[in-house]
Amino acid sequence: MTRFLVATFLALVVLAGVGVGVARLVGASDSKPTGSNQVRGEPTRSKALLTPIVRAPMLRPRILVRAGYVGAFAQDGPRIAWLDPYARCSPVRVRNLRTGEDRPLLRTPRGCEEGFVCGPCSLALAGKRALWEESSGGSNSETDGEVVTAALDDRVKRDVCDFAVSGGSSYFPKVWMAGDGQTLAFLMKDDPIDPGAPACLTVRSVDPRGRVSRIRGTASSTLVAVGDARLALAAQTSDGGCVCNSHLAWSPDGTRIAFTNWRSGRDEIYVVNADGTGERRLGSGDSPDWSPDGTKIVFERQRGANASEVVVVNANATGERVLGSGFDARWSPKRSEIAFDDPYKIHVVNADGSGDRTLAGGDREPNNRVPLRPVWSPDGSWLAFAGRAWHISVVNRDGSRLRTFGRPTPAALSVTWSPDGTHLAYAANNPDAGAGVNVHVVNADGSGDHALTEPGRADGGLAWSPDGRHIAFLRGSSVSSADGSLIDPRLWIMNADGTGQKQLTSSRADEDSPVWSPDGKWIAFSRGEIYAIRADGSAETQLTTTRAVGPRSSAELRVARRGRLVATVAAPGRVTAVALSHSTLALLVDVPSGQRIELFDARTTVARGTFSAPRYTAPELSVAGMNVVFRAGKTIYLLNGRRRSERILASAGSTPIGLSIEGRRVAWAESVGYRGRIRAIFLPRR
């Protein structure tokens, strides 16, 4: 007897180990994106519960209805509804599964219309009332349509919202709809064809009598669900950050590097020691530059969509001062002066904000395109910038002796002074060589312009070495026609006369922002992280280790009738689907490691768990109680939130349409050609 008990115990241990092994195989892949210097971060959060798939036989679906073409399907209570956009008189039919009655939604409609188009079609059902979308085509640049509603025994449908959106006659907008009990709701996110055109951009609810209410304060919502007289409105609230450090600036004493960091999803100024230690944040901002004594840093900080301000802060992050509106701020290497553009004028201002004066642009150059990116000469006497028609312009610090010369530069201006201030190297457009950009050198007085690199190249990101012997630069495979930036840039170096061109690095990732150390021994650059390398290509060293914040999403619970906010929940990742029952709020989110389902208590908003989802899970969820149904391809899954288990319910004959759960009934439509059917599975009773 003892031996039997021991053997039984060991067998159970082995089976438990197999179960754990199966659980670890379920869920999304852990692969990360590669080959880019902008890698999105994984949100800091406990790992998803790897839900073991219950090894139960798949259930056999039952055919509820055989129909013609089925474009959309919905169910609520004992009723199911399906939409055939090609039907002329009543595109929606309803069947009561309790009584077996099957009839058109509209009874004896007044006149019959031509069918409409939709793709994908949208349909929602709440009690006896349905809501659907009809698109009527449009022109080559727009799509017109309306959202309509009707109830059983109505003779006419009612327009709820008209839209005219960008997209063209072959484009069909996606209207998100949901229904439950006595509430229907919908929203769409397509752009109106013009500011005055109609568009259903706000969340709207429809009551049993067909009355429409706008839900205020929901402009950012992109998904909607209905359950228990409440709405769940979900949206991605943050794109997250990336490992994409840029705009490097070496301190005058060579001990520190200031740079722009985007780990949080917004521009922030960081400083790191030259040996990679002591990384610290200074504040929100972009494009830093040091004061000559290394005690302060100037940078720009975005204010609104098209505005920015110039900010000065101590290198220890204290004493912040806003100098005024402006971009591309650069500190004079010899004086306590700062140059910036605003954006149609080049300004110089004292570091304390006094003495603001305009040097170029505006009335001084009425035909000038926007002056950009002022660059000081080494002695602080001159400023170079992108002047008239994107040629190089040079002006004295007192605003005198303004002159323009050289070839046109790309929009992504790249110019650097020689250490003795007698020459300028810049990246020049070459119309004769297609979209190429190559490096030119010109005397500071505008004479002697000549090319250092061949026409047709894609060169930029120039940095002259402190001893004047070399120029570090970036070479790409081509130039972007959109903004003049380099595609696939890599770090190169050449002699100041253009000879000895060679690539310093062998990485396959994009590189950016080369800058020389003051002693000329190192070149710091960005490859997502910040690196330093010697001029001969040796001793490459990574200086930073950045952990980016992943995207985040949220969902609001609101009272359906008036839209009063009840609660808000947040989740890491990009939300792609939302579902709501009387007890459970479910979110499907994409994260870098795959897809997850987040469950919350719909009454208390307490998190009930994070569950892995199979790869390629469709952006559709439906929930009843704590049972969540979803699909990956044609495979239909059930997640039991109470038991924390997952199982495969069935495999559909074609891509499921309108997959949803109502009580124990899991139903969906299938359509092949112009023949369709509605199928259902009934979950076993507990």
N, C-alpha and C positions, 0 to 999 in steps of 0.2 A: 504493500500500500504506500509506503514511504517513497519507494522508487517511482511509483506511478505519479505521485504528487510532484516530485522533483522534475520528472520528464515533462509533465504538463506545464509547470512554471517556465521551464526553459523554452518550450515551444511558444508560449505566449510572448516571451521576451524577443524571440526571433521574429515573430509576426509583427510585433510593435516596431522593431527595427526596420522591417520591410515597409511598414506604413509610413515611417518617417522618410525613408528613401523615396517613396512615391510622392510624398508631399513636397519634397525638395525639387522634384522634376516638374511640378505643376507651376504655371505662372509665366511671367514675362521673362524675356532674355535679359541678361545683365550686361549686354554689350553696350559700349559707349561710342559716341561719334568720334571719328578720328579724321586727320588730314586737314584740320583747320586750326587757326590760332584763336578762334572764338568758340570755345567749348562751353555750352550751357551747363550750369551746375545742378547737381542733385540736391533737392531740399533737405535740410537737416531734420530728420524725422525717423522714428522707429521703423524698422523694416515691415513691409506688408506681411500679414499672416498668410503663409503659403497654404491655401485651403486644399486639403486632400480631396481628390475626386472620388466620390462614393462609387464603388464598383457595383452598380445596380444595372439591371437590364434596361435598355431604352424603352420608353413607353410607346405604344402604338397610337399614332394620331387618329382621330375620328374625323370624317368629313362632315361638316355641318351644312355647307351650301356648295352647290355647283353653280357657277355663274359664267358670264361672258368675261370681258376684260375687267380686271380689278386693279385700279390705280392706287387706292388707299383703303385702309381698314381701321375700324375703331370698335370698342366695346365699352359698355357701362351697364352694370346690373345685369338683368336678364336679356338685354338687347345687344345685338351686334349690327354694325352698319358697314357698308362698303360703297365705294364710289367708282362709277364708270364714266370717265369724261366724254366718251363718245355717245352716250345716251342723250337723245334730243330733249325729252320731256322732263324727266326727273333723274338726275345723275346719281342720286343717293337712294339706296334701298335699305330697309331696316327689317330685321327679323327678330321677333320675340321668341327666345328659346323656351320660355315657359309655356306659351300658348301655341307655338308653332306658326303664328301669323307672319306672313312675309309679304311686304308691299312697298311701293315707292314711298319715299318720305313725303313728297308733294302729292296730294290727292286731287285729281282732275285739274292739273295746272292750267292757267289761262294762257293758252298759246304754247307752242313748243319752240325752243331756240335751237340753233346749231350747237353741236358739241364744242367743247373748249379744249385747251391744251394745258398740261401741267407735267412737270418732271423735275423733282419728284412731286407727286400729288400730296396734298395735306387734307386731313379729315379728323375731326374730333366729335365725340358724342357725350352728352350729359342728359340723362333721363330721356325725354322725348325730343330733345332739340339737338340738331347737328350744326356743325360749322365747317366750312370748306373754302378752298381758294380756287378761283377760276382765272386763268391767264388767257388773254385774247390776242397774243402776239404783239404786234407793234411795228416799229421800223427797224432799220439796221442798227440803230443805236439805243433803242429803248424797248422795254417790255411793259405792256399795260395789263391791268387786271383788277380784280376786286376780291375781297373776302366777304362771303355771304353766309347767311344763316336761315334756317327754317326749322319748323317743328312738325311732328306728325299731324296730319289733317290740314296743314297750311296749304293754300292754293298758290301762293307766290313766295318766292324767296326774298330776303331783305338784304340790301347792300349794307355791310357793316363798315367797310373801309375800302377806298379806291387807291390804286397806286400806279405810278408811272416811273419806273426805275431804269437805271442804266443797265445795258446788257445786250440788247439786240433781239431780233425775232426768234433766234434759236436758243435763247437763254431763258430759264425759268427760275424765278426767285424761290428761295426756301422760306416758307412761312411756318414757324414753330407753333403748334397747336396742342392743347390738352383739354380734357374734360373729365368731370367726375360729379355725380350727384346732380346738383342744380347749377353748376358753374362751368362755363367754357372760358378759355383764355387763349390769346395768341399774341405773337409779335413777329416782326421781320426786321432784318438788318441791312437790306440793300440800299444803295444810295439813290435818292431821287434824281431824275434826269436833269433837273435844275432846282434852284432853291425854292421856287414857287410851286413845284409839282407836288401832287399828293403822294404820300408814302406812309405806310403804317409803321412808324418808327417807335412808337411808345407801346407799352404793354396795355392791352385792353381786355376787359372781361365782359361776358355776355350772360345775362340772367335768364331764367326760364321763359320770361315774356319777350325775350329778344332785345332788351334794353342794354345799351353799351355804356361802359364806364371806362375812363382812362385812369390807369394806375400811375399816380404822380411819383416823381423821384426815382424812376427806374430806367433812365436813359442808357445806362451802361449794361443793362441786362441783355443777354444773348440767348438764353434758354428759359423755357417756362414749363412748369408742371402744376397739376391741380390735384388736391386731395383734401377731403374733409372740410370743404368750404374755405380752404386756404390756397394760396399760391406759393410756389417755390420758384424764385427767380435767380438764376445763376449766371455768373460771368467770370471771365479771367480778370483779375485785378492787377496783376503785375506780370511782365514778361520774364522777370528774373534777370540775373546778371550773367556775365560771361568772363572767361579768363582772357581778357583782351586789353592788357595794359598798353598805354600809348603816351605820346607827347612827353618824352623824357627830357629832363634838364639836369645837368650835372652841376653841383654846387661849385663856387669859385675855388674852394680849397681842395676839391676832388674827393671829399670824404662821404658825400651823400648824393642821392639821386631823387629828385622829385618827379612824379609822374601822375597821369590820370588813370584811375582804376574804375572798372565798371562791374565789380563783383556783386553789388547790391541791386543792379538794374538802373542805376543813375550815375552820372559823372561824380567822382570824388577824388580829392587830391590826397596822395599818400607820399611819404618820404621813407626811403630805405637807405641804410648805410651801404657804402661801396662794397663791403664784404658780404652783403646779403642779410645782415642782422638788423635788429631794431626797427622793423617796419612799423609805421604808425600812420594813422589817419589825421589829416589837418582839417578837413571840412568838405562840403559839397562844392564842386567846381571842376574846371577843365583847363588844360593847356598852361601849366605853371611855368614861371621863370623866376630866377633868383636875383636878389639885390647884389650889388658889387661886393658888399662885405659879408654876404651869406647869412645875414640875420633875418631877412624877410623874404617872402615869396608873393608875387603878384599872379593872379589868375582871373579867369572869367567864370561867371556863374549864370546859368540860364534862368531867365525870368519870363515865363510864358512861352508861347510857341515860337516867337520871332524876336525876342528881346533878351539881352544879356547885360550884366553889370560887371565892372572891373572892381576887384577886391584885393586888398593887401592884408597879409596876416604875418605875424611873427613865425619864425621857423619852428617854434615850440607850440604852435596852434593858439597862441593868445593874441590879444590886441587886434582883432579883425576890424578893418575899416573899408567901407564901400566908397569908391571914388566917383562913381557915376555910371551911366550907361555906356557900353562899349564891348568890343570883341578883340581877340588876338592881342592881348596886352603883352608888351615886352619892355623889360627894364634896361635902361641905359647902362652899358658896362663901365662907365666912368663917372656918372652923376646920379643924383637922386631924382631922376626923371623917368617917366613911363610913357611909352607911345602905345596908341591903340587906334582902331577904326570904329566909326560910330553910326552906321556902317558906310555912309557916303563921304566921310571926311576922315583924314588922318589927324589925330590929336596928339599933343604932348602935354602932360600935366605933371606937376611936382608930386612926389610920393605922399605928401600930406593932403593932396586933393586941391591945392591952390595952383594958380597960374595956368589954368587951362587955355590952350591956344590951338587954333586950327592951322595946320601946315599945308594941306593939300586937299583937293576934292571940293565939292559944293560949287560955290561961285568962282573959285579959283580955276576950276577945270570943268566947264559946263558940259563938255562932250565926254567926260570921263565915265567909264563904267565903274562899278563899285570898287573903291580902293580896298585892298585886302592885305593882311599879314605884314605889317611893317617889321623891318629887320634893321637893327642898329649896326653901323660900322664899328670896328673894334675900338676906335678912339671916341665913340659917342658923338661924333660931329655930324653924321649923315644918317639918313634913313632911306632904305630901298623898299619899294612896295609894288604891287600890281597896279599900274596906272592906266593911262588912256589906252583903250582897246586891248587891254591885258598885256601891254608891253611893260618892261621894267621902267619904273620911275625912281629918281633919286632926288632928294631935297635936303637942304641944310636944316639943322635943328632949329634955326630961327625962322624957317619958312622961305628963305631966299634960294636962288639958283636952282629952281625946279627944272628938271630936264627928263625927257623920256627917250629911250633908245632900245635897241635889241629886237629880237624876234618876238612874236606873240607867245605868251606862256599859257600852259593849260590852266583850267579852273583851279586845279589843285596846285597852287603856286609853290615852287621850290627854288629858293635863292639863298646863297651863302657868300659872305665876304671872305676874301683872303685875309690872313692874320695881319698883314701890313696895311690893309685897307685900300690897296691900289687896284684890285680886281674884284669882279663879281662872277661867280659861277651860277648858272641858272638852267632850268629845264625848259626847252623851247619846242613849240609845235613845229612840225615840218609838213606842210600841206602837200609838198611834192612827194613825200614818202608815206602817203596814206594817213593813217592815224598815229604815226610814230611820234615819239618825243625823245629828243636826245639832249646831251649836256653841252652847253656853250660856255665860253669864258669871254668877258668883255672888260676893257679898262673902265675904271670908275668914272671917267669922263665921257664914256660912250664909244670910244674908238676901239679898233682892233678886235671886233667881235669875230670869233671863230669857234668851230665845233670841236669838242673833245671826243665824242662818241659818234658812231655811224648813224646816218639817217635811217629811219625806220625802226629804231630801237624803242624801248619803253622804259625810260630812265627817269629818276626823280629822287626825292628824299636826300638832298645833298648836304654834306657836312665836311668843311675844310679842316684839315688837321692843324693843331696849334703851331707846328713848325713850318707850315706852308708847303710841305713836300707831297702830301697825298690828299685825295678827296674820296671819302666814303660815300656810297650812293646805293640806291635800290634799283634793281633791274627786274622788270616783269616780263611776262610773255606777251602782253598787249596792254592797251590803254582803254579804260572804260569810256564809251561814248556818252554815258550819262553824266559823269562828273569829272572826268579827266584823271581819275585815280588809276593806279597800276593794278593789273590783275596778276596774281601769283608772284608778288615781289620777293626778291631774295637779296641778301646783303653782298655787295661787291666793293672793291677798292681799286683805285688807279693812281698813277702818278699825276701830279698837278698839270703836266703837259698832255695827258690823255693816254700815255703809254702804260704798259704793264697792267692792263685790266684783268682782274681775276675775281672769281667768286670766293668769298671767305667761308661760307657755311655750306653744309650738305643736307640740311633739313628739307623735308617736303612741305613744311608748313609756311604760311605767309610770314614775312618779316617786315618790320616797320620802325620808324623813328630812330635812325642811327644818330649818335652824338658822341663826340670825342671827350675823353677825360682831359682836364686842364694840362696834365703833364704829357699828353699825347701817347700814353702807353696802352690805353684801352679804348675800345669802341663799345659803348652800351647800345643795346637795341632791344626791340620787342619781338617776341615770337609767341604772343599770348602772354607768357611769363616774360620777365626781364632777364636778359643775358648780358654778359660782358665777354669780349674776345679780344685777343691781341691783334695788331695790325697785320701780322703774318699768318693769321688764321689759327693760331695755337691757343691752348688754355681756355677754351670756351667754358664759361661758368654760369650756372643758373643762379640768379640772385633772389628771386621771389618764388613763393609757393602760394597760389591764390585758390581759395575755395569759394566758388561762386554760389550765390543764392539762386535756387530754382524758381520757376514761375509759380504764382499762387492764384487761387481762385476763391470765390466766396458764393454763398447762396443766402438769399433773404427769404424769410417766411413772412407772408403778409396775409391779412384778412382779405378774402376775395372780393367782398362787396365794396369796400371803400379803400382798400389798399393800405390800411394801417400796418406799419412795420411791427412785427411781433418779436423777431429774433434774427440774428445773423450768425452763420457758421463759416469757418474758413478751412481750406484744405490746400496742401501743396500740390503743384501740378497745374495743367491746363484742362479745365473742365470741358467735356465734350457732350455730356448728357446728364439729365437730372430727372428724378422721379420722386413722387410723394404719395404716401398713404396716411391713414389716420395716426399711425404709430412710427413710421420710418421715413427719413429723408435719405435718398441715395444719390451719390455723385459718381460719375465715371470720369477719371482724370488721367491725362497722359503725363508721365514723368520720364526722365531720361532713361530709366531702366526698364520701362515698359508701360503697362496700363494697370490701374488700380480702381477698386470700387470702395468708396468711403461711405460708411453708414453712420447715421446720427439718429438719436431719439427725436422724433418730430415734435414732442411736447416739451422736453427739457433741453434739447439741442446737445445733449451729452454724446460724445463720440462712442459709437458701438463697435468700431473696428475698421481696420484697413485690410482689404483682401486683394490678392493678386488676381488679375484677369488674364485669359489667354491672349496670345498675340493676335493682332488684327481684330480685336473686339469692335463691333460696329458701334457708332455713337448713338445708341438707343438703349434705354432702360425702362423697365416697368416694375412697380412694386405693389404688393398686396400684403398687408401685415408686415412681416419681416422676410417675406419671400421675394427675391429679386430675380427677374428673368432678363436675359440678354442673349446675344448671339455673336458668333464669330464665323463669318461665312454663312453656310447653311446649317451649322450645328447650333442647337438651342440649349442653353445652360440654365440651371436653377441654382441660385445662391440662397441657402437657408441661413439667415442672419442669426436666428436663435440657436441653431445647432452648430453654426460656424462650419458648414460643410457645403460642398459644391458637387453637382452631378450633371451629367449630360442627359437631357430629357429626350431629345429626338433629333433626327436629321431631316430637314425639310427637303421636298422635291425640287424646289428652286429657292431663290433668295426670299426669305420671309418678309412679308409686307405688314407693317403695323403690329409687330409682335408685342403682346401685352398680356397681363395677368389680371383676372377679376375673380376674387375669391380663390377657389381651387381650379378655375378654368384658365388655361394658358392657350391663347388662340392667335392665329395669324392667317394671312392670305398668301396664296401663291398664284402666279400668273405666268403662263407660257403662251406666247403669241397672244391671241385674243380669247383664250380659254383660261378661266380661273376657277379657283376653289378656295373655300375657307375651311381650315382644319383646326382641331383643338385637342388638347390633352387635359385630362382631369386628374389632378394630383390626388393621391390616396388620402383618405381621412387619417387623422392622427390616431 
